[in-house]
Structures are given as C-alpha cells and as structure tokens.
Amino acid sequence: MAEQLTYKDSGVDIDAGNKSVQLIKDSVKATYRPEVLGDLGGFGGLFALNSGKYKEPILVSGTDGVGTKLRLAFMLDKHDTVGQDAVAMCVNDILVQGAEPLFFLDYLAVGKLDPEQVADVVKGVAGACKESGCALIGGETAEMSGFYPVGEYDIAGFAVGVVEKSKLITSEKVKEGDVVLGLPSSGVHSNGYSLVRKICFDLKGFKGDEYIEELGKTIGEELLTPTRLYPKACLPLIEKFDIHGMVHITGGGFYENIPRALPEDMAVEIDSSVWQMPVIFKLLQQWGNVDWKEMYRTFNMGIGMIIIASADEAEKIKAHLASAEETVYEIGRVVKGNHDVTIKGGVFHD
C-alpha cells in the first residue's frame, strides 16, 4: 500500500500557521481604529470611512517592501524591526500627498513557517501601524516550501489613507522662493542595501556583530535600525499649514525623489552643510570609496522627509515643530530651473 501523503509532508504546516495567528492576534487588535469592522479571519478586512469628517475625501494608496535589508535580519536572526520598515515605506509615501494613513495589510512569504519568527515580524508591523495611527486589518502569510530557504522570508505591505481634496499635496503650488525643510532620518532606512551589503560584507568582511566605535553600537544594530515613521510629526503640519510639497527620501536619494514634487520649470538648491550627516553615511563613503554624488543619489544622508512651503509658512512650521520638540533643518530653496537638484556645502560640491 502506497504511503499516504499530507500537506505537511510537502513542507506546508497548517497547524504552524494557526499557531502564528494566535501569537499575533493581540498585537493586531491593538491597532484597530473605531472604523474597523469585523475580526481576524475574514476573507477581507472591513473599514468604514468616516464620511462625516470629509467633504471631498480622496483615497491615497501605496505599496512597498523592505528589500535586501532583510538579509541583515537573516544574518543576525533579528526579526522584530523589519515590520516597521514595511509599514514606514508605505505610510511615509502616502503621507507626502497629505494622506492620513487609515489601514494597512501585510504579505509575508516564508520558506518554512516558524510561528515565533512570524510573530516577531508581525508585532513589528503592528507596533508601527499603531504609532502611525493606522489599523492593521488584514494580511497573508504564505508558506512556500522549496521557494525560499528555511529561515528566510519576504515581506511587503499595502497602505490606504485619506485626504480632504482641498488639502491634497501635489506639485502645482510649488513656486520660486519656497523654502525646503528637512526632517532627520533614523539612519539608512530601507534603501541602498545592495550597496551597503557590498561595502560592509563583501569589501569589509563584517559578520554583523562587530562593534564600531564611531557608531557606539555594532554594525548590525546600526543597519537594522528601522525606518522612521513620519505621520505623527507631519499630519498636524498638513492640517494646520499651507504645504506646497513633500518628499519621502527613499530609493534614488535626493536626485530622483525631490524632482517628483516639483513643476517642470522649477529646481531645488540644497545646502548639505546645515544638518549633521549621520556617521554611518561617512563610514559607508569611506569604506566603499563612493563618490559623494552617488551617495546622495542612493541614500537619504540623514534627511528622511522634506517639506516645501512659502518662506512665511516655513517659519510657522519650524516654530510648531520646535514646540513639539521635533528637529527640523532649513536645507534649501526652490529656484527657476530644469526640474533638477543641486547640492552644495560641507564635503559636497555638485
């Protein structure tokens, strides 16, 4: 008689999947807003838009992943920070159009389902959702035996937000003379990690646990620092002030992202000497002998979010942020130009 096979024999453990759901249930429920309907386990997440709050609501959506930063999580067997990266990459993107994040869904694909590992990742997602004010209303954990190596996974997310049509931020308002403000990043965030890994692990031969005196921590701890969440700092600004443009500095750095917020006949001049560049970027540049222009085209260089406003509004925004004990730098100006970015100051001369 032939052996009877089960789904578990092929590498998919339904019981482990059920256990992971139990481990994350409380974390997920802690993110719920009043608009969330239903409970975990449905085929779709339900969210009732508060129609009384908006005259002309515009829904804004975004999706992204964590990318090759995950290699660091695998190397160090540390999985409680990358969930925040997945959330931040999505909510920060929709924020720049003025949107308040409403809800988030995640997708986690694993080689072999380890309930505790999944719980670590999703707890990071849930914590970031809660800090951003958005509900984690659904997700998918796919066990893909033979597709991903055991212990490895990929994670991506999807966020939906809402903005009043009159508050929608586009490039239309940006004009010559506008001030460019920058909010600090928490580190490398989630972009440029293919270059980071080339420098740190191929060239320098690091394993991840090396203590770096200049950083005051191990290289692994520094590189796994999660992407900063900007909704808490920026949503009050969107509500109170006339913001002309916002930019999330992600893949493509300054050169690729800032023009996305500009009219075709405008440009931006940046003075890189006005903020303190985090040490990690100086080390990466030195260790890899990377041209400074390449650094600013790849990394955030210490500025994760940019706000563009008139000179008068910029002063009010700076005062508001100071009262909230948020650091902000005046890093540049909008000028007539060819839809590009020029960077000067400090070690850099464009």
KAHU-V950348 format. One record per helix or strand of 3 or more residues. SS is the DSSP state (~ for helix, > for strand). FROM is the first residue (numbers start at 1). TO is the last residue. Records with the same first field share a line. If there is no record, write none. Layout:
SS: FROM-TO  FROM-TO
This chain:
~: 8-10  14-29  51-53  67-76  82-95  115-132  165-167  193-203  219-223  231-240  253-261  272-274  279-288  292-298  311-323
>: 57-65  100-110  135-143  153-164  179-184  245-248  266-271  303-309  329-336  341-345
